[in-house]
Every structure is written in C-alpha cells, then in structure tokens.
Amino acid sequence: MEEEKNAQALVWKHIYGFADSMTLKCAIELGIADVLHRHGTPMSLPELAAAIPLPSVDLDRLYRVMRYLVHMKLFQVVGEDGKYASTPASKLILKGEEKSLASFAMLQYYEMDAWHFLSAAVEGKTTPWEKCHGVDYREYFAKDSKANQLLSDAMTSHTSMVTEALVKGFNSDGILNGVSSLVDVGGSTGVAARAIAKAFPGVKCAVFDLPHVIATAPECPEVERIEGDVFVEVPKTDVVFMKSVLHDWGDEDCIKILKKCKEAIPEKGKLVIVDIVTDVESTYEFTGARLGMEMDMLVTVGGKERSKAEWEKLFKLAGYGRYKITPIVAIESIIEVFP
C-alpha cells in the first residue's frame, strides 16, 4: 500500500507540474517580486493587492496564488500577522535586473505551444516547433521583430546569470593567461563579451553573430561588433568563445562549427565553450535544469545537451587534440578545447 501511495503521489505531482510554471508566469506578469522588492519590508495581502498593476484585485484569488507561490518557495510568509516577503529565489525573477531569469522564463512560456507536439520529436522527421508553427525556429524569430526581441532578452537574461561564475572560473584556472584576443561567437547582445572585457582589460574582445542579431547589440567601446555566419567563417583570434551555441545544433552541424572555429585560432590558441555537460559532478542541484534544457532543445531547434563522452566524440571528429572540463556554479561548465 505504501508503494502505491508513493506512486500515486508521484503521478499527481507530474500531472500538475505545469502549475509551477504557469504560476511563476503569473508572478512575473504581475510583478509581485518587484512590488515586494520596491516596498523593502513584508507586505500584507491588502497592501500587496493595492500595489499590483491591475484595475481590480480579488483578495481571495490573490491569496490562493500567493499560497501556491509560497509552496513553491518563491516567496515566504513571515511574522504573526502573516505578511509576504521576498526570498533569494524571488530576487532572481525581478524585471530589469542584471541578474534575473525573468526574461528567460517568459521565452519558455512563449514556446509552450510547441510542447504539445513533443511526439513529433520522437518520430524524428521534424521538430515539435516546426510541427506547431510550420516554420523553422530560427527562421521564425529572424522574421518576427517582437519575437526576436523576446529571444534576445532571454539570452541576455540567461547569460547574465552565468557571467559571475564564468569570470571566477576563468580567474581560478588561468584560462585567459597570455591571451590577447577573444571572439564571442553567437554572442547575441554581447553580455558575456562585455563581462570578459571588463574583467580582463588586456584581452581585445569582439562579439560575432548574424546581422539581425548584431543590429540589436548595444554599442560598447570595449567590444567590437562583427556580423557574419559561423558556418561560413569565424574571425581570426587567440580564443574562440561560445556560450550556449553548440547545444542548439545536431552533431553534424556542431562538427562543421567546430571545424570553422579551429580554422580561426592559431596552433597555440583554443576554443572555450560554456555549455551543459549532463553528467558533470556538481555540489548544486542542477540536474533537473540541465535535463529540462535538453528537452527545450529537442522541442525548439532540434539540438541537444551532451555528456562528457558525447562532447569528446565531437571534438575528435572535428580534429581537436584534447579538452578540459571545469565545472562552475551554473548549469553550464567551461570546456577548453585545444587544436
């Protein structure tokens, strides 16, 4: 009986797993974290209701939403009068903050329709996104300026979360010692490149991406902006840097990209990849996030997250000699790949 009860609890948990995501979406849309942050002290339910930007707020329904958000540990109830307060997690869904996942979360909700076609991925003839929308993911976002801005904001949000850990990893392992130039391939608005340029002023940094992406990248005196296509040619540099690029692609395309990167670096240069390694050991609970991102790649662009063995296979097929993996405090790891 105990086994059956546990089995029931597990299935019910997964049936309503979407409730977590949708309630988080509601919290971001209503700016609940922002309201509490601006207020600075815990708020009662009526105080919170008065500050939410809606024409009217039903207190009972807001209470039920907040009860679930507290259950999710995104907010907390404090004091004898039961006021609502922020948590470390709620600070990561503030809008407009450098270190926030709010924009990245909103992109996932924009993509949600395609998840209804997950079985198309198993069939293997198309991606769930193409089955749902009738057009390739990249083509869709390239043609829709509003969608492209959402994607750009999400990538900025994602990258901003990892830059601190990235710079610490670079420093602790001396990854950029003796390096004079770095090109951030597929660097979107250049968040990572700007962080690297600021932390390592002796390294000349550039961000390299497709024309419609570079067009939205802010100007920065420390970072050059270069338009181009990674499948055609990568600018010459000591270090080619790629964050969350290769997981967008299948193995054949990854090998093509890796070969173009190899052509761009000197014999003593290297490729630095920041991407998920699914089986890397970690003292932090990132397994669910890593596998969730893996499913996201399966649904949208047809890419994949890779294990150590899968990364090694790609590097060998692309003609590289050796590699080194450095775990950091993020769902990604730093992978140095040498010619």
N, C-alpha and C positions, 0 to 999 in steps of 0.2 A: 504493500500500500504506500509506503514511504517513497519508493521508486516512482510509482505512478503519480503521486502528488508533485514530486520534483519535475517530472516530465511535463505535467500539465502547466506548472508554473513557468517552465522554460518556453513552452509553445505560446502561452498567453503573453509572455514578455515580448516575443518576436512579432506576434500579431499586432501589438500596439507599439512596436518600435518606432513607427513613423510619428507617433505622438510627440516624442522627444524633439525630432527635427522641426515639426510644424509649430510646436510651442516656442521653440527657440526663435523661429522665424517671426512669430508674433511679437516676442520680446524685443527683437531688433527693430521691427517696423514701428512699434510704439515708443521706442527709445527709452525703455524702462531703466536700463543700466545708466544711460546718460542723465536721466532725471535724478536718480539717486546719487550719482557722482557729483552733479552740479549742486545738489542740496547739501551734501557734505556730512549729514547726520541721518540716522534712521528715520523713516517716514511711516506714518500711519496709513492705513488703506485709503481713507478720505483725502489725505494730503497727496498721496500718490495719484489718486484719481483726478484731482484738480490740476495736476501738473502734466498729465498725459495729453498730447495734442489731438484730442478728438472733440467733436461738438458736444457729445454727452458720453458718460461712462456709467454703466450699470455696476454698482458696487459688488453685488453677489457674483456676477460673472467675472469681474476682475479678481475677486478673491479666489475663485476656482482656478483661474490661470496662474495666479501667484502661488497658490498651494502646489501646483504641479511644478512650477519653476524652482520652488524651494526643494521639492522632492528630487529634482534634477541637480541640486546643489549649485545652481547658478546664482541664487540669492539665499538669504537666511533671515530667520525671524529672531529678533533679539529683544531682551527686556521683558518685564512682566506685562507690559501693555501690548506686546506682540507686534512691534514695528518691523518694517522691512529694511534690510541693509545689504550692501554690496558684499561680494566675495572675491577672492583672487580671480575666479573664473569669469565673473561678470565684468571685470575690468578689461577682459580680452574681447568683449563684444561692444565696446564703446565706439561710436562713429567718429571718424575723422582723426583718430589717434594713430600714431605711427605704428604702435604695436597692438594690432587689433585683427581679429579674424572675421569681423562683421561682413565686410565686402566679399570675402571668400565664401562665407556661408550663404550669402544672397545669390551667388552664382550657382551654388548647388541646387537651390530651390528653382532657379530659372531652368535648370537642366532636368528637373524632376520628371517631366512628361516622358522623356526618353526611357526612363527606368521601367515603364510599363511594357517595354518591348525587349526586356533582357533576354528572353528566349531566342531572339534573333541572333544574339552573340553566340549562343550555343550552337545554333545552326551553322554559323561560320561564313555565311555568304555576304553579310553586310553588318554594319554596326547598329545597335539599337537607336542611336541618334538619327542615322540615315533612314531607318525604317519608320521612325516617327515623323521626321521633318522633310524627307525626300531629298536631302542635300547633305553633302559632307560637312562635318562640324566646322572645319577651318574656313571653308567657303562661306558658310552661313554667317560667321562672325565677321569675316572680311567685308561682306556686303552690307551688313546692318550696323550703322554707326553707334546706335544706342546699345546694342548687344556687345559690340566691340569695346565700348567704354566700360561696361559691366565686367567684361573679361579682363580688361586692363586693370581696373580697380581691384579685382580679385587676386590677380597675380602680384600686384603691388602689396596687397594685404598679406598674402602668403609669404612673400619674400621678406617683408619687414619683420615677420615673426622669427625668421631664422638668422638674420644678419648678425645679431649679437653673438650667438653661438658659433656662427661661421668665422667671425673675426677672432674669437677666442681660440678656435681650433687652428686657424692659420698661425696665430702667435705661438701657441704651445708647441706646435710641431715644426715651426720654421718653414712653413710651406712656401712662402714667398721670398725666402732668403736669396739674395742675388738676382732677383727678377726685376727687370726694368720696364716690361710692358705686359699688359693683360687685356684680352678682348673677351667681353661677356657676350657669348653667342646665344641668341634668343633671349636677351636680357630685358625685353619689354621696355618699361619706362626707366630702366637703369637704376633701380633701388639698390641692388647688390653692388653694381659697379661704383656707385657713389659712396657706399659704405666702405668698400675696399680702398677707394682713392683717399678717403678721409683718414682711415686707419694706417694706410701705407703710402704717405705722400711721395715717396721715391718711385712709386710704380705708376707709369703712364697708363691710364685706363680708358677703354672705349666700350660702348655698347653697340652690338651688331644685331639687327633684326630686319624684318620685312618692312617695306616702305610705309604701309598704312599703320604699322606699329610705331616706327620711329617718329612719324608725324605727330604722335600724341606724347612723345617723351619730352619732359621739361628740359630746357637748356641748363647746362651746368658747366662752368669753366674747367672743372677738374676731369670731366668725362666727355670724350669725343663721341658723336653720334654717327653711325655708319649704316647706310641702307644696303641690303643685299639678301642673298639666298644661300643658306648653309649647304644646300645640295649642289650649288654651282662653285662657290669659292669662299673660303674663310680668310680674313685679313691676316697677314703675317704678324706674328707676335711671339714673345717668350712663353706665355701661358695662355692657352685657350680655356676659358672658364664657362661651364654650362650648368645652370641650376634648373632642375625640373624640365628638361628638354627631352632627353632620351626616353623617358617613360611615356612620352606622347606617341612613340613610334614602335612598329613591329621590328623584329630582328633584322630583316633585310635592309630597311631604311636606316636603322641605327648603324649598321656596318658602313653604309655609304657616308653617313655623317661623320663617323669616327675616322674614316679614311681622309675626308676633306680636312678635318682638324689636324690629322697627322701631317698633312702637306703644309700646314700653316706654321708649324712650330719647328725650331731648329733641333739638331741632334741632341742638345743638352736641355731642350725645353720640355714641357709636359702639358698634359691635359688635366684639368681639375674639374671633376664632376661633383655636383651636390645633388644627390638623388637618393631614393629609398633603396635600402638593402634589406630585403624582407626578413632574413634570418640573422641579422647582426645582433649581438648581445647588447642589452640595454638595461640600465637600472630603473628606467622610467617606463610606464605602461603606454607604449606607442603601437603595440601590435594591432589593436583594433583600427586605429587611424591608418596604419600602413595598408592593411587589407581593405579598408574602406576606399582608400585612394586607388588601390588596384582595381576594385570594381568600377570606380568612376572612369578610369582609363578604358576599361572594357566597354562601358556604355557609350562613352562620348567619341573618343578619337581612335579607338581600337588599339591603344598602346597597352603597356603592361609594366608592373613593378617586378624587379628581378632579385633573385637570390645571389649569394656570392658566386656560386658555380655558373649561373647564367651570365653574370657580368664578365667573369673570366673567359667564358666561351666567346662572347662578343669581342673582347679585347684581342684575343688570339686570332680570330678570323679577320680582324681589321689590321693585323700586322704589328700590334704593340708587343713590347717585351715583358714588362712587369707592371704590377699595380700595388697600391697600398690603400687600405680602408681605415679611416679614422672616424669612429662614432662621435657625435656631438649631441648636445641637449636639444634635439629636434627629431622629427620623424625621419629626416634625411641623415645621411652620412656624407663625409668628404671622401672622395675616391681620387687618388692621384694615379695617373696612368702615364707611363714613360715609353718613348719610342723604342 
